[in-house]
Amino acid sequence: MENVTSDPKPEPLLLRVEEAARLLGIGRTRVYDLVRTRALESVKLSGSRRIPRTSIDTYIAALLRESEAA
């Protein structure tokens, strides 16, 4: 019997707004607000908005810095 290991599916580098909202625990409308105010970077891909995974991490780091400064 052959030992078969399944590789975990890699996380996408670009997230749909709904995926970003789920990761952040907020609603879609709030994500669009963050994109509009440039608090969260985004790109257009084939007519739809995508949030780079690194942008999520950068946004969270900024929130932590603000929290520590308060």
N, C-alpha and C positions, 0 to 999 in steps of 0.2 A: 504494500500500500504506500503510495507516494504522499509525502507530507506537503500539503498545499496551504500556503499562507496567503491571505488576501491583504493586499496593500490598502491602507486606508485611503479613501478618496481625498486628494488634496483640496484645501479650501480655495475657492476662486479668488483671484486677485482683484477683480472688479465685481462689486455687489450691486444687485438691484436695490432700489430704494426700500422695498419691503424687507429685504434681507438685512440691510443696514439698520432699519428700525427695530427689527427683531433682536439683533445683536446688542443694540443700545438700550433696549427695553422702553422705547418711545414709539409714538405713532408716526405714520407716513407724513402727515402734515407737518409735524415738528422737524422731520428730516429735511423736507423741502424748505422750511424756514431756515434751517442751519445752512443749507446750500445757498439759498438766496443771500444770506448775510455773510457768506464766505467763511463761516466758522467751520464748515465741513467742505473739503474740496470735492469736486466732482468732474466728470468728463461726459461728453456726449458720444454715444456709440450707436451708430445706425439709427439715429433719431430718438434714442432713449437715454435717460440719465443713469450713469453708473457711478458708484462711490468706490474709490480705491480702498482696499483693505488697510493700507498704510495711513490713509486719511482718518479712518476710525481710530486707529491707535494714537495718532497725533492729537486728535480731538480729546480723547480720554486723558492723555498726558497733560493737556492744557487744563482740563477740569481739575485734575489732581493738584497741579501747581496753584490754581486759584484757591482751592480748598485749603492748602497749606499756608497760603499768604493771609487768609482770613483769620 
